[in-house]
């Protein structure tokens, strides 16, 4: 009798939906378990004195300690790298941890980062408060398509450029290809937050990005139960050829051993974070959370289609409502970046967007308190629809001048559209707008 065929282990060439279910898995030869087990082990036994030495030296990439390498989390890492088209990935305890690790892996005290101005409020707070205390300066470009504005801010100590694919909450789409051309011209790695779009809508590495970060708490996990982050190494930046110094990658961390670049090539940045920055600072992801992330990614494409379809329907409906002043959704023809949204996103610019209620703060408060199906809460990318008033929550600590420049008005309300029936969500918005 012929032997049964072995299951696939390599997933290159398979479709997105197939890879989101299978990529990264390792067959359980002990029990035949079909689902990746949760490996709740802090550390792992060494077979010998030499193996212990080799693992600490990085010559043997077997498991050492779950702070930097866990079998459950590795499945999520390999799966996300496959979906984003990256060389490798590392998962971390939150999206903020992912941004922090990625950028502190590139810039240190006395060095500099340039970012687009319209980004998640928590990221701006991280840059201005915590990075500032650590001696890393961040400056902002307000028009990402203005090369002169980039050139005016980039200087010899600039070590990274940062942006988001679909900024939160204004949905003001960024031309990743254009920003990537600026980064290449200056020989600087481009780091892109792809949380809201996800790799289902766009893969920034294909547009010239070098590193991708995610708050995997959001759409990748998808159910509001998990806290996780991820960094994807595109494997595209030429660290050796750069005129800027990245010593953590190009210089040896242990005397007599290779640098991360010499040892790991296109995955040098991933392994530098894994065994360097993340290992030293300890923002590890729990294996249980890694398991939830795997489970979430299995249904990413199915969920995203529903999120996107409902968001577009609701944005169109809101734009026509008498109690609404404006809608910030790039999928609408009235939006100034609609052409870019059509070109790069098929006109479906995510499911997190904002709109402005008539009546300013009073109108927004009346609307907000009247909601019954939408949850009044922070977070985005959940199966449940949510609403928030940015001016008095996420952007509360910003100066009025900064809020005005960012377009965070008193009547602005952010929505994250979930998986409920669009008609039911519209009915809830309708009855809440009647209160305005």
N, C-alpha and C positions, 0 to 999 in steps of 0.2 A: 504494500500500500504506500502511495506517495505521501511524503511529509506535507503537513499543512503549511501554507504560505505564511511567512513572518509578517507582522504588521509593519507599516511604514515607520521609519524613524527620521527621515529627512523630508522637509516640507517645502523646499524651494520649488517654485513652479506651480504650487497649488494655489487655489483661489483664496481670497481674503476670508470668507466665511469658514472655509475648511481649516485654515491656519488658526483662526481665532478659537477653534474648538480643540485642535490637536497639537499645534506647534509647541515644542519645549518639553513634551511628555517623555518620561522614561518608563519603560515597561517594568512592572513589578514582577520579578522572577521568583520571589519568595512565596507570595500568596496569590498572585494573579489579580490583585486589586485593579479595577479599571479606573478608579479615581485616584489622583495623586494623594498619598497620605499626608497628614499634618505631622511633620517631624518636630515634635516638642522636645528638642534636645539642645541645651546650651552649648555643649562641646562634644567632641568626638575622640574616640580612642586612636592612638597611634600604634601601628603594628611593630614598630622598632624605634630605637634611638635615632637611627639615620632618617627614618620617615618623619619623625618629629622635627629634626633639623631642617629637612628639605621643605617641609610645609611652612615653617616660619621664614625660610629664605625665599619662598616663592618658586622653588624649583619643582615642587610637587603641588599641584592645585587641588589636592583632595581637601576634605573638610577638616577644619581646625576649630572654629568657634562661630556660633551663629550670628555674632555681631557683624561678620562680613560675608558669610557664605552659609546658606541653609538649603537643604535639598528641596523643600517645598517652595521656597521663594525663587529658586533657580528656574523652576518651570514657568513661573510668571515672568521672570526676566527674559528668558529665551522667547517666550510667546510675544511679549511686547516688542522686543527687538525685531522679530519677524514681521509684525504688523507695521512697524514704522520704517522698515527697510534699513535698520541700523546694524552695526557690527556687533554690538553687545549692549547690555542694559544692567542697571542695578536698581533694586527697589529699596525704598527708605520709609521712615515712619510717617511722613506727611508730604504734601506738596511743597510746603514752606521749607522742609528739610531738603527736598530735591533741589530747589532753587539755590538754597544756601550752599549745599555741597558742590553743585556744579560751578557756581561763580567763585566760591572761595578756593576751588581747585585751580582757578585761573588767575585770580587777583589777590594780592596781599596788601599789607599796610604800606601806604604811600603810593598805591597804584589806583587804577581808574577804570570805570565801566561807563559806557554810554548806552542809554535805554530810550526806547520810545516813551513818550509821556503818558499816553493812555494805556495803562495796564491795571491789573487787579490792585485794589487799594492796599491790601495786605502786603503785596510785594513792594509797593512804594514806601510803606512804613518800614519794612525790613531794610530797604536800601538806605533810607534817610536817617533812621534811628540806629539800628544795630550795626549795619555796615559802616556807618559814619563813626561810631564809637571804636570800631576796629581799624580805622584808618583807611578804609576803602571808600573812595569818593564815587558817587554816581551822579551823572548829569543827564538831562532829558532833551530829546529832540521832539519838537511839537509837530513838525510836518515831515513824516518819514520819506516823502518823495523829493525833498529838497536836499540835494547832494551838498550844497554849500553849508547848510545847517549842520550836517554830519561832520563835514570837514573842519568846521570851526571849533567843534568840541573834541574831536579825536586828537590825541597827543601821544608822544612817545611812550608814556606810562599807561596808556589805555590797553587793557588786556582782554576785554570782551565786549561784544555788542549783544544787547538783550531786547527781545520783543515778544509779542503774543500774536497768534494767528487771528483770533477773534476776541478783541479786548472786552472786558467786563467792567461796567455794564452797558457801554455805549454802542457795542456792535460795530465799531468803526474799523472795518477790515484792513489788515496790513498786507501790503504787497511784499511777501517774503522774498521773492526773487529780486526785487529792487534793493531791499536791505542787504541781501546776500552779496550783491554786486559791490556795495559800499564796503562790506566786511572784507571781501577778497582784495579789493583795491588797496586796502590798508593792511592786509595780512593779519587780520584779527578773527578769531573764531566767533561764529554767530550762534547764540543760544536762543532757542525758540520755545515758548510755553504753548503747548498744543492741547491744553486741558479741555477747552470748550469745543473745538472742532473735532478732536480725536483723529486717529489715523484712518478712521472710516471716511472722513470728509477730505482730509489733506495730509500729505506726508511731507513735512517741511524739508527733510533731507533731500528729497527729489527736487526741491526748489532752491537748494544751495545752502541750507542750514548745516551746521557741523554737530550740534548737540541739541537734543529735544528733551524738555522736562514736562512732567505731568503732575497735577494733583490727581492721583489715581483714586482719591476719595470720591471723585465726581463721576463722570460718565463711564470710565473704565470699570469701576466697581458697580456703580449704577443704582444701588438700592438704599443708599443713605445709612448703611450699617457699618461701613468700613472706613478707616483712616489710613491712607497710604500715599506714597509719592514714588516717582521713578525718574531716572535719568537715562536717556538713550544716547550712546556714543555712536555717531554716524560713521566714524572711522574715516572721515574725509579730510580732516585738517592735517596739513604737513607740518608737524611740530618741529622737525629738524630743520626745515628750510625757513622757518619764520624768523624775521629780524627781531622779534620780541622774545623775551626770555620766559620760558616755562620750565624752570629747573626741576620741579617735582616730577615732570614727565621725562625730561631728557637727561637728567643726571641720576646717578645710582643712589638708591635709598640705603643700601647696605654696602660697605666697603668690600670690594672684590667681586661684586655681583653686577649683573646687567641693569641698565636703567629700565623703566617700564616700557619705554619706546623700543628699546632693543629686544626686550623679552616678549612683548605682546603685540608689536606692530600696530595694526589698525584698531586694536582694542586697548591701546595704551591708556587712553583717558579713563575708560571704564575701570581698568585694574588699578590705576592710580587712585581713583576715588574709593574703590573697594578696600584696598589694603593700605591706603594712605589716609586721605581726609576723613572718609566715613568710619574707617576703623579707629582713628584717633579720637574722633568726637562722639561716636556711638549712637547715631540716629537710626538704629536698626529697626527693621520691620518685623513684627511678630509673625511667626510661621502661620498662625491662625489667620491673621490679616492677609498674608500672602495667599493663603488658600481662598479666601473670599475674593481677592483680586482675580485669581484664575477663573473662578466661577463666574464673576461678572463679565470678564472678557469673552467668555463663550457665547454670550448673547448680544455682544456689542452692536453688530450690524442690524439685528432685528429691532433692538430698542431705539437705535439712532434714527431709523426710518420713521418710526412713530413720533419720536420727539420732533423731528424736522418737519414732518407733514403738518402736525398740529400747530407748531410755532408759526409756520407761514400762514395758515388759515386764520389764526388768532391775530397776527400782525395786520393782515388785510382788513379784518373786521374792526380792529381798534382804530385804524387810520380813518375809517369812515364814520366814527362815532362823534357826535356833537360835543361830548364832554371831554374829548381828548384833543390836546393842542398839537401833538406831534408824536411820531413813533420812530424810535431808533432801531431799525431793522434793515440791514443792508440788502436783504432780498426784495425790498420794495423798490419799484422804479423811481420813486421820489427821493430815495436816499442818494447822497452825493457819491457814494462808492458802490453803487449798484452794478456798474459795468464790471468792476473787479470781483464782486461777489458772484456774478454770473460766470466770469472766466475761470475762477479758481474753485468755486463751490457749487456750481450749477444753480446759483440763485438761492440756495438754502444755507443761509449764514448762521447756522447753529440754532439752538433753542433757548438761549439766554439773551434777552434784549430788554430794552427799557422803553417807556412811553411817558409822556408828560400830561398829567391831569389838569384840567382847568381849575383855577382857584388857588394855585400855589400850595403852600404847606397845609393850609386848612382843608383844601380840596383833597390833597393826598391823604391826610389823616382820616377824613370821613370815608374815603374809598377803602383805605387799608383796614379800618376797623369793621367795615361792612362785609368783608370777604368771609366766605363760609367753606368753600371747597379748596381754594388755595390756602396753603399753610402760611401763616405769618412767621417767617423764620429765616435765619441765615443759611447758607449752603446753596449749591446749585447741582444740577446733574443727577437728581434723584428721580425715582419712578413717580414721585408725588410732585405736583406743581406747587411752587413757592413764590412768595412776593416779599419784597423788602423796600424800604425807603432809604436810599443811600445817603442822602444829605444828613440824616440824623442817626445813622448807624455806621456803615463801613467807611464813610468819608467824614465822620463827625469831627475828627481831629485835624482835618485839613483847613488851611486858611480859606477865607471867603474868596480871595483872589485865585487860589489854586482850583477851588471848586468851580468857579466861574469859567476858568480856562478849560477845564475838563468837561464842562457842560453838565455838571451835577446841580441842577436847579432844585428849588423847593418843591416843585410839583412832580419831580421825576420819580417813577416807581420802576423797580427792576423785577422782571418776571423770569422764572425758570420753568419752562413748560415740561410737564411730566408725561405719563403714559395714559392718563384718563381720556375719556372720549372728549374730543374737541368741543362738541356741542354742549356738554355739561360744563366745561371750563368757560365757554363763552357766556352761558347762562349765569354763572357766578359773577363774571366780570360785569355783565349787564346790570344785575341787581345791585352790585356794589357802586357802579357808576351813577345809578339813580340817586344814591346818597349824596353825590357831588352836586 
